[in-house]
Amino acid sequence: VLPYMPGQTFLAKKSPAWSTGVQKSASGRRRTTAYYPAPFWTFQINYNAVRKRPGLDEWSRLVAFFNRRKGQFGDFLYFDRTDHQVTKHRFGFGDGVTRTFQL
């Protein structure tokens, strides 16, 4: 999980990215294909201050985090404070007998 730093601001930008293929025939008819079943989310996070001093080396902690993942090569988790709860979402349909469902 991306480490939270005291100088980190609230989420600056969150946007969906889709991958869609478009084919256009000679007659002008268009056919589209969605390559992703769900959007790939991109996040922008700003840091007001990242401190580097004895006993408080936030800069090295952040650099080490990205180096362990080899930049864009590795994956990591980000806890989105604006979108982390689900309420009243259906995850199973009852038949009058079944009482437990896998979530």
C-alpha positions as CSV (number, residue, x, y, z in Angstrom):
1,V,0.0,0.0,0.0
2,L,1.3,3.5,-0.9
3,P,2.5,5.0,2.4
4,Y,0.6,7.9,3.8
5,M,2.8,11.0,4.5
6,P,1.8,13.9,6.7
7,G,2.3,16.4,3.9
8,Q,0.1,14.5,1.5
9,T,-3.0,16.4,0.4
10,F,-6.4,15.0,-0.1
11,L,-6.8,13.3,-3.5
12,A,-5.9,15.9,-6.2
13,K,-7.3,14.1,-9.2
14,K,-9.0,10.8,-10.0
15,S,-10.0,9.8,-13.5
16,P,-11.1,6.7,-15.3
17,A,-9.1,5.3,-18.3
18,W,-10.8,3.0,-20.9
19,S,-9.4,1.1,-23.8
20,T,-11.7,1.0,-26.8
21,G,-11.0,-0.1,-30.3
22,V,-12.8,1.6,-33.2
23,Q,-13.0,0.1,-36.7
24,K,-14.5,2.1,-39.5
25,S,-15.5,0.4,-42.8
26,A,-15.4,2.0,-46.3
27,S,-19.1,2.5,-46.1
28,G,-18.7,4.7,-43.0
29,R,-20.2,2.2,-40.6
30,R,-18.4,2.1,-37.2
31,R,-17.8,-0.8,-34.9
32,T,-16.4,-0.4,-31.4
33,T,-15.0,-2.9,-29.0
34,A,-14.3,-2.3,-25.2
35,Y,-11.1,-4.0,-24.2
36,Y,-11.5,-3.4,-20.4
37,P,-14.6,-4.7,-18.5
38,A,-14.1,-1.9,-15.9
39,P,-12.1,1.3,-16.0
40,F,-8.5,1.6,-15.1
41,W,-8.3,4.4,-12.5
42,T,-5.5,6.9,-12.4
43,F,-4.7,9.0,-9.3
44,Q,-2.8,12.2,-8.8
45,I,-1.6,12.9,-5.3
46,N,0.2,16.1,-4.3
47,Y,2.6,16.4,-1.4
48,N,2.9,19.9,0.3
49,A,6.1,18.9,2.0
50,V,8.2,15.7,2.2
51,R,10.7,16.0,5.0
52,K,14.2,14.6,5.1
53,R,16.0,15.0,8.4
54,P,17.4,12.7,11.1
55,G,14.7,10.6,12.6
56,L,12.1,11.7,10.0
57,D,13.2,10.7,6.5
58,E,9.9,10.7,4.5
59,W,11.7,11.3,1.2
60,S,13.8,8.1,1.5
61,R,10.7,6.1,2.5
62,L,8.8,7.3,-0.6
63,V,11.8,6.7,-3.0
64,A,12.3,3.2,-1.5
65,F,8.6,2.4,-2.0
66,F,8.8,3.1,-5.7
67,N,12.2,1.5,-6.1
68,R,10.9,-1.8,-4.6
69,R,8.2,-1.8,-7.3
70,K,10.8,-0.9,-10.1
71,G,8.8,2.1,-11.2
72,Q,5.9,1.3,-13.5
73,F,6.9,-2.4,-13.6
74,G,5.4,-3.3,-10.2
75,D,1.9,-3.0,-8.8
76,F,0.8,-1.5,-5.5
77,L,-2.4,-0.7,-3.7
78,Y,-3.7,2.7,-3.0
79,F,-6.4,3.3,-0.3
80,D,-8.8,5.8,-1.9
81,R,-10.3,7.7,1.0
82,T,-13.1,9.0,-1.2
83,D,-14.3,5.6,-2.5
84,H,-13.9,2.8,-0.1
85,Q,-17.3,1.9,1.2
86,V,-20.2,0.0,-0.3
87,T,-23.7,0.2,1.1
88,K,-26.9,-1.7,0.1
89,H,-25.1,-3.7,-2.6
90,R,-26.6,-7.0,-3.6
91,F,-24.2,-9.9,-3.6
92,G,-26.5,-12.9,-3.5
93,F,-30.1,-13.9,-4.3
94,G,-32.0,-15.9,-1.8
95,D,-34.3,-18.8,-2.6
96,G,-36.0,-18.8,0.8
97,V,-33.7,-21.5,2.2
98,T,-30.2,-20.4,1.5
99,R,-28.9,-18.1,4.3
100,T,-25.2,-17.8,3.6
101,F,-23.6,-16.3,0.5
102,Q,-20.0,-15.8,-0.5
103,L,-18.9,-12.2,-0.5
